[in-house]
Amino acid sequence: METPGNYDKYRSASQVKDDGRTRTSGKTKKAIKKEIVAMLAQCGFIKTTDQVHNKIDNLVSSWKKAHRALGGTGFGSQDEKNLKGIRSSYEKSKVGKMD
């Protein structure tokens, strides 16, 4: 996901609707997740597509939360003291969650 363009490829991947129609052309998210699972397996990491899906969702959610916090929007006060506290809290929380 860190490689430029990979997240965009995942985000804009086609999705198959319940009635069998495809929303857009190209690979589906499910196919991309299977590719990720295969790449991880080559490196010795055995994961399921559900685990990959959850990891991506958690990363996106964490990124959005940090982006809002560090951007100073949606958290009320934007003074420098509060922003330093938010940054410090975020940095402490991400250290303990790294896999």
C-alpha positions as semicolon CSV with decimal commas, in nm:
position;residue;x (nm);y (nm);z (nm)
1;M;0,000;0,000;0,000
2;E;0,297;0,233;0,047
3;T;0,393;0,206;-0,319
4;P;0,247;0,506;-0,505
5;G;-0,069;0,412;-0,689
6;N;-0,141;0,086;-0,505
7;Y;-0,403;0,227;-0,269
8;D;-0,567;0,415;-0,556
9;K;-0,580;0,090;-0,752
10;Y;-0,743;-0,084;-0,455
11;R;-0,982;0,201;-0,378
12;S;-1,105;0,232;-0,736
13;A;-1,124;-0,144;-0,800
14;S;-1,448;-0,268;-0,947
15;Q;-1,712;-0,414;-0,723
16;V;-1,954;-0,687;-0,823
17;K;-2,309;-0,598;-0,726
18;D;-2,561;-0,847;-0,579
19;D;-2,729;-0,886;-0,917
20;G;-2,399;-0,981;-1,085
21;R;-2,333;-0,642;-1,247
22;T;-1,986;-0,491;-1,220
23;R;-1,972;-0,128;-1,112
24;T;-1,652;-0,045;-1,302
25;S;-1,403;-0,230;-1,517
26;G;-1,075;-0,378;-1,397
27;K;-0,982;-0,601;-1,106
28;T;-1,216;-0,645;-0,815
29;K;-1,112;-0,565;-0,460
30;K;-1,143;-0,935;-0,383
31;A;-0,890;-1,017;-0,659
32;I;-0,651;-0,751;-0,528
33;K;-0,682;-0,889;-0,173
34;K;-0,602;-1,238;-0,307
35;E;-0,289;-1,096;-0,473
36;I;-0,186;-0,942;-0,140
37;V;-0,244;-1,275;0,039
38;A;-0,027;-1,452;-0,221
39;M;0,254;-1,195;-0,186
40;L;0,244;-1,226;0,192
41;A;0,257;-1,607;0,164
42;Q;0,571;-1,580;-0,050
43;C;0,728;-1,385;0,238
44;G;0,617;-1,645;0,494
45;F;0,311;-1,462;0,630
46;I;-0,004;-1,674;0,617
47;K;-0,312;-1,448;0,617
48;T;-0,669;-1,476;0,491
49;T;-0,842;-1,228;0,262
50;D;-1,061;-1,126;0,557
51;Q;-0,750;-1,045;0,763
52;V;-0,608;-0,840;0,475
53;H;-0,942;-0,660;0,436
54;N;-0,954;-0,578;0,808
55;K;-0,594;-0,456;0,810
56;I;-0,659;-0,224;0,514
57;D;-0,977;-0,089;0,677
58;N;-0,793;-0,029;1,005
59;L;-0,505;0,147;0,829
60;V;-0,744;0,372;0,637
61;S;-0,942;0,450;0,952
62;S;-0,625;0,531;1,150
63;W;-0,492;0,748;0,870
64;K;-0,818;0,944;0,847
65;K;-0,827;0,994;1,225
66;A;-0,465;1,116;1,233
67;H;-0,521;1,337;0,929
68;R;-0,816;1,505;1,098
69;A;-0,628;1,542;1,427
70;L;-0,307;1,677;1,279
71;G;-0,492;1,899;1,035
72;G;-0,669;2,067;1,323
73;T;-1,020;2,017;1,190
74;G;-1,295;1,840;1,374
75;F;-1,122;1,849;1,711
76;G;-1,225;2,194;1,831
77;S;-0,938;2,415;1,946
78;Q;-0,653;2,462;1,702
79;D;-0,405;2,629;1,934
80;E;-0,048;2,495;1,929
81;K;-0,062;2,346;2,280
82;N;-0,362;2,125;2,195
83;L;-0,212;2,018;1,863
84;K;0,110;1,912;2,038
85;G;-0,094;1,704;2,282
86;I;-0,287;1,538;2,000
87;R;0,034;1,462;1,809
88;S;0,197;1,320;2,122
89;S;-0,102;1,098;2,199
90;Y;-0,119;0,974;1,842
91;E;0,253;0,896;1,827
92;K;0,236;0,704;2,157
93;S;-0,066;0,503;2,040
94;K;0,084;0,404;1,705
95;V;0,408;0,273;1,863
96;G;0,219;0,005;2,056
97;K;0,009;-0,103;1,757
98;M;0,280;-0,174;1,500
99;D;0,287;-0,535;1,379
